[in-house]
Amino acid sequence: MTSVWTQTAELPRFPALKGDLKTEVLIIGGGAAGLLCAYFLEQEGVDYALVEADRICGGITKNTTAKVTAQHGDKYRQLLASLGAETAGQYAAAQRQAVEDYEALIRRAGIRCGWERRSSWLTAGEEAAIRFCAERYEHFLLVINGGSALDMSGICSIPGVNAILYLCQLGQEGGHAFADVLSGAVSPSGKLTDTWARRYADLPFSQEYSYLNGDLQNEFYKEGIYVGYRFFDSFGVEPAYPFGFGLSYTDFAIRCAGVSAPDGGM
Ligand SMILES: Cc1cc2nc3c(=O)[nH]c(=O)nc-3n(C[C@H](O)[C@H](O)[C@H](O)COP(=O)(O)OP(=O)(O)OC[C@H]3O[C@@H](n4cnc5c(N)ncnc54)[C@H](O)[C@@H]3O)c2cc1C
């Protein structure tokens, strides 16, 4: 596998160890984990030696995308189910701290690695893949296999996205349902059960939600009764897709065919 690292960085070489070595701490492996251990031991003035069988950062580390994030949805789910909310919360706190520590380390050591704080939208690669297909295929359908509302601002502006099919929490029959919709055996008839904002920032208190307020165990809906569509309706905020939105292969109209009151009363 090639990566930006392997193409642009010269991995350092060191002479082989000759003879015995006495040390307080021996770190085996000069990947990201070993180097971080070495760095922090160095900061504490602890005597250590790091041995590497091949090249420094020549193992898995040379392939990393280097995304540093606390968003480990599956891991949180596993921990919640197996060890409970307190442990999951401790894990989340450790992950958030790691992001801070990375940033501090990069600034302190003046490492030029293009460190940037970014919101978690589509990755550049994912967006590029959508653009690639949208440009080349006349009939391009974007399928989102997701679990809740998304910020679609980056996606909606891509020319050539003819349609978006949202598969929401379908489970093991999802593939069959998708095939039925795609082949026209059934008409897509699902309607949104919530309101999707144009941009995440349009949601009230979006900057304080979930991990942003540091509390993964409690969520307080500070918007009070203006939760969901009530906020958009009451404050005139245009959503991307309103509550109940959903297109189909055809149009439907509902009209009253007539009203009658038997025996002149109800
Ligand atoms: C494609 C890809 C993308 C990734 N993207 C991300 C990402 O975006 N964010 C993220 O956080 N993680 C990412 N990861 C995971 C991350 O890269 C790894 O978790 C991390 O690099 C592992 O570091 P390490 O030091 O544990 O292992 P390694 O980098 O494999 O280092 C282990 C080192 O130990 C040496 N060694 C083994 N045995 C001995 C021995 N007996 N004596 C001496 N030396 C020995 C090896 O030669 C090797 O250099 C990605 C991984 C891959 C493959």
The ligand as an SDF file (V2000), in Angstrom:
LIG
                    3D

 53 58  0  0  0  0  0  0  0  0999 V2000
   -5.3320    2.6990    5.8180 C   0  0  0  0  0  0  0  0  0  0  0  0
   -5.3220    3.0420    7.2960 C   0  0  0  0  0  0  0  0  0  0  0  0
   -5.8830    4.2470    7.7000 C   0  0  0  0  0  0  0  0  0  0  0  0
   -5.8970    4.5770    9.0630 C   0  0  0  0  0  0  0  0  0  0  0  0
   -6.4100    5.7720    9.4260 N   0  0  0  0  0  0  0  0  0  0  0  0
   -6.4230    6.1390   10.7220 C   0  0  0  0  0  0  0  0  0  0  0  0
   -6.9150    7.4060   11.1000 C   0  0  0  0  0  0  0  0  0  0  0  0
   -7.3400    8.2100   10.2770 O   0  0  0  0  0  0  0  0  0  0  0  0
   -6.8990    7.7330   12.4260 N   0  0  0  0  0  0  0  0  0  0  0  0
   -6.4220    6.8740   13.3630 C   0  0  0  0  0  0  0  0  0  0  0  0
   -6.4240    7.2240   14.5410 O   0  0  0  0  0  0  0  0  0  0  0  0
   -5.9240    5.6500   13.0290 N   0  0  0  0  0  0  0  0  0  0  0  0
   -5.9200    5.2790   11.7370 C   0  0  0  0  0  0  0  0  0  0  0  0
   -5.4150    4.0600   11.3820 N   0  0  0  0  0  0  0  0  0  0  0  0
   -4.9130    3.1810   12.4410 C   0  0  0  0  0  0  0  0  0  0  0  0
   -3.5220    3.6440   12.8950 C   0  0  0  0  0  0  0  0  0  0  0  0
   -2.7310    3.8920   11.7610 O   0  0  0  0  0  0  0  0  0  0  0  0
   -2.8920    2.5540   13.7390 C   0  0  0  0  0  0  0  0  0  0  0  0
   -3.7510    2.2590   14.8170 O   0  0  0  0  0  0  0  0  0  0  0  0
   -1.5580    2.9950   14.3140 C   0  0  0  0  0  0  0  0  0  0  0  0
   -0.7170    3.5230   13.3060 O   0  0  0  0  0  0  0  0  0  0  0  0
   -0.9000    1.8110   14.9640 C   0  0  0  0  0  0  0  0  0  0  0  0
    0.3220    2.2240   15.4720 O   0  0  0  0  0  0  0  0  0  0  0  0
    1.2430    1.1950   16.2520 P   0  0  0  0  0  0  0  0  0  0  0  0
    2.4360    1.9260   16.7290 O   0  0  0  0  0  0  0  0  0  0  0  0
    0.4250    0.4880   17.2690 O   0  0  0  0  0  0  0  0  0  0  0  0
    1.5850    0.0600   15.1630 O   0  0  0  0  0  0  0  0  0  0  0  0
    2.6380    0.0860   13.9310 P   0  0  0  0  0  0  0  0  0  0  0  0
    2.6720    1.3810   13.2040 O   0  0  0  0  0  0  0  0  0  0  0  0
    2.3700   -1.1260   13.1280 O   0  0  0  0  0  0  0  0  0  0  0  0
    4.0220   -0.0400   14.6660 O   0  0  0  0  0  0  0  0  0  0  0  0
    4.4490   -1.2580   15.2120 C   0  0  0  0  0  0  0  0  0  0  0  0
    5.9410   -1.3180   14.9630 C   0  0  0  0  0  0  0  0  0  0  0  0
    6.4750   -2.3590   15.7550 O   0  0  0  0  0  0  0  0  0  0  0  0
    7.5240   -2.9610   15.0230 C   0  0  0  0  0  0  0  0  0  0  0  0
    7.7440   -4.2720   15.6340 N   0  0  0  0  0  0  0  0  0  0  0  0
    6.8970   -5.3250   15.6440 C   0  0  0  0  0  0  0  0  0  0  0  0
    7.4540   -6.3400   16.3350 N   0  0  0  0  0  0  0  0  0  0  0  0
    8.6520   -5.9160   16.7730 C   0  0  0  0  0  0  0  0  0  0  0  0
    9.6760   -6.5260   17.5470 C   0  0  0  0  0  0  0  0  0  0  0  0
    9.5790   -7.7640   18.0300 N   0  0  0  0  0  0  0  0  0  0  0  0
   10.7870   -5.8100   17.8110 N   0  0  0  0  0  0  0  0  0  0  0  0
   10.9150   -4.5500   17.3530 C   0  0  0  0  0  0  0  0  0  0  0  0
    9.9720   -3.9280   16.5960 N   0  0  0  0  0  0  0  0  0  0  0  0
    8.8460   -4.6080   16.3320 C   0  0  0  0  0  0  0  0  0  0  0  0
    7.0170   -2.9920   13.6160 C   0  0  0  0  0  0  0  0  0  0  0  0
    8.0670   -3.1080   12.6780 O   0  0  0  0  0  0  0  0  0  0  0  0
    6.2850   -1.6520   13.5010 C   0  0  0  0  0  0  0  0  0  0  0  0
    7.1080   -0.6150   12.9830 O   0  0  0  0  0  0  0  0  0  0  0  0
   -5.3570    3.6850   10.0290 C   0  0  0  0  0  0  0  0  0  0  0  0
   -4.8050    2.4830    9.6030 C   0  0  0  0  0  0  0  0  0  0  0  0
   -4.7710    2.1680    8.2680 C   0  0  0  0  0  0  0  0  0  0  0  0
   -4.1590    0.8780    7.8510 C   0  0  0  0  0  0  0  0  0  0  0  0
  1  2  1  0
  2  3  1  0
  2 52  2  0
  3  4  2  0
  4  5  1  0
  4 50  1  0
  5  6  2  0
  6  7  1  0
  6 13  1  0
  7  8  2  0
  7  9  1  0
  9 10  1  0
 10 11  2  0
 10 12  1  0
 12 13  2  0
 13 14  1  0
 14 15  1  0
 14 50  1  0
 15 16  1  0
 16 17  1  0
 16 18  1  0
 18 19  1  0
 18 20  1  0
 20 21  1  0
 20 22  1  0
 22 23  1  0
 23 24  1  0
 24 25  2  0
 24 26  1  0
 24 27  1  0
 27 28  1  0
 28 29  2  0
 28 30  1  0
 28 31  1  0
 31 32  1  0
 32 33  1  0
 33 34  1  0
 33 48  1  0
 34 35  1  0
 35 36  1  0
 35 46  1  0
 36 37  1  0
 36 45  1  0
 37 38  2  0
 38 39  1  0
 39 40  1  0
 39 45  2  0
 40 41  1  0
 40 42  2  0
 42 43  1  0
 43 44  2  0
 44 45  1  0
 46 47  1  0
 46 48  1  0
 48 49  1  0
 50 51  2  0
 51 52  1  0
 52 53  1  0
M  END
$$$$
